Amino acid sequence: MAPHSTMSAEEAADRLAIRELFDAYAHCADTRDAEGQKALFTTDAHFAVYMDGPGSEPSYVLEGREALSPVFDDLNRYEATMHFNGQSTVSLGQGRATGDSYTIAHHVYMENGTRMMMVAWLRYLDSFTKVGHSWYIAERQIILEWSETRPLGQPGAG
């Protein structure tokens, strides 16, 4: 990664646009905007999920933006979700970039009359492509580092 003291205005704008792309993905997930979430990807996007952690085989692989619909629609089974995005490291090239980003995703749902929460600690390994003046996710690997499921109290309960 280049020292930030020598960053050009164009590089700073690209880095900000990629960060906004990363944050938009989480916002769309939490607001159940599946179409908005899909629009963040290239039409030929590659999407792989590794539910068994780093170094495992992918749990599933999807090809193309339209193939993402069932994944994003699946979030509707939760009462609520809340994604907290952490650090993100981006390496820029000519119209292309790669990223390594961290997220803690909270998922609230009912199970046998009990309100539950599953928290997932996720890592996104991404490849980005710039089309015109906009950045898109061309490839995303979601790696579940670990998760925890526990009963959750009612909102506002102390």
Secondary structure, DSSP 8 states (H G I E B T S, - for coil): ---GGG--HHHHHHHHHHHHHHHHHHHHHHTT-HHHHHTTEEEEEEEEEETT-TTS--SEEEESGGGGHHHHHGGGGSSEEEEEEEEEEEEE-SSEEEEEEEEEEEEEEEETTEEEEEEEEEEEEEEEEEETTEEEEEEEEEEEEEEEEEE---TT--
